């Protein structure tokens, strides 16, 4: 079974519309390669992602550096669409940027820790264009402040758990 061995959380919300960054870390009972597989398989991403999204614009195979897609989901009860770009996807990191009504940058770093992995996640949010962008950014910040990134880390742990026999 895959468990979170330890946990830490940090938030840096910047007032005045600048980008706020939220981070979380956990030590997981799985090797980094397995953690990154969960982070880069689109169907798995849909299960652990802090915000649900449609898979229409994503490949069925693993996300790779340079992957671009149009994805959609719901934020504050409204349909939102994002242009997604995978900036880096390799054996130790997933880094992405999503642009839509709000700009999101996320980075997941997997560091070997004996037989485990220290997974560090950081998500930055900034307003997109117009008043709707500012409202969406505030909503995203509120969700992150309420523990949305921590929930995503728990879901990643669930994805790593072996299937019952």
N, C-alpha and C positions, 0 to 999 in steps of 0.2 A: 504494500500500500504506500502511496506517496503522501507524505505529510509535510506541512510547513513546520520547520524546526525552530525558526526564530523569525521575528517580525520587527520592522521599523517603519516609521512613517514621518514624512516631512512635507510641509506646505509653504509655498512662498507666493501668495497672491499679491499682486502689485496693484495698488489703487490707480485710478485715473485712466483706465483703458489699456494700459500696457499689458504685456503678456504675463500671466501668472503661471507658475510651475508647481506641480504636485508630484511628489515622489513616494515610492514605497519600495520595500525590499523584503525578501523572504529567502530562507534557506530551504531548498526543496530536496526531497529524497529521490533524485533522478540526475543522470549525467547531463551536462550542457547540451549535447547533441539531441537528446530526447526532448529537452525543454524547447530548444529552437524549432524542432519539428512541429511541436504543438503551436508555437507562435507563428509559424509560416504556412500552415495548411489552412486554406480558406474556410473550409467547413468547421474546423476546430476554432478558428478565429471568431466565427459567428457565434459560437457557444460561449467563449470567454470574454469577448469584447465588452467594454464598459457600456457601449451604446450598440443596440441591435442594428444590423444593417442588411440590405439585400445583397445577395451574391451575384447578381446579374452581370456586373462589370468585372468580376474577378475570374482568373483562370482556375481550372479544377486542380491543377498541379500546385506545387509549393510557390509561395511568393518569392520573388528573386529581385536582386538589385536592379532597378530600372523599370520594374513593373508599374504600369499606369492603368488606372481604371476609374470609372465613374461608379460610385456606390451611393446608396440612399438608405435612410433610416428615419427614426423619429426622435425629435428632441423637443421638449416642452409641449408634447402633444401635436406637433406639426411635422409634416413630411419635409425632410431636408436632404439635399443632394450634395455630394462632395466629389472633388477631383482628388483622387488618391495617388500618391507617388511613393514607391518604396525606395528610400534613399540608400539603404544598406540591408542586406539579408545574407548572413553567413553563419558559420558555426558558433559564433559568440554574440551576435547582435542582430536585432531587428530595429530599424529606424525608419520612420515614415512621416509623411506630411499630408494633411488633408485640408483642402481649401473649399470653402462653401460659405454659408452665412456666418460661420465662425472658422478661424484658422486653428488647426490642431497639429502639434508636433509631438510625436511619441518616440521614446527610445527604451528598448528592453535590452539590458546587458546581462549575459549569463557567464558567471565566473566559476570555474571548478573549485570545489571546496571538499577535498577528499572524494568520497563516493557521492557527494551531493553537489548542488549548484546553488550559488548565491545569485538570485535573480534580482536585479535592480531595475525598477521601472520609473520613468519620468514622463509626465504629460504636461505640455504647455498649451495654454489656450489664449487666444487673442480675438478681439472683435473683427468680424468681416465688415463689409461696407454697409453704411447706413445705420439707422436706428435699430432695425431688425438684427443686424450683426452685433450690436452692443447688448441687446436683450438676450440673444442666444448665447453670447459669451458669458454673461452674468449667470444664466441658467446652468451652463456647463460648469462654471466655477462652483456654483452651489452644489451641484451633483458630486463634484470631486471633493468638496469640503464635507459632504455627508458620507464619504467613504466609497465612492464608486470605483476608484482605482484599487482599493483594498479588496472589494468584491471581485474585481477582475482577477486579482492575484489568487484568490481562493478558487475561482473557476478554473484557472490554469492548473492548480493543484488537482482539481477534480478530473481534468482532461488527462492528467498524467497517471491517474489511478488505473490499475489493470481492470479489465472487464471481468465481471463475475463469471465463474465457470458453471 
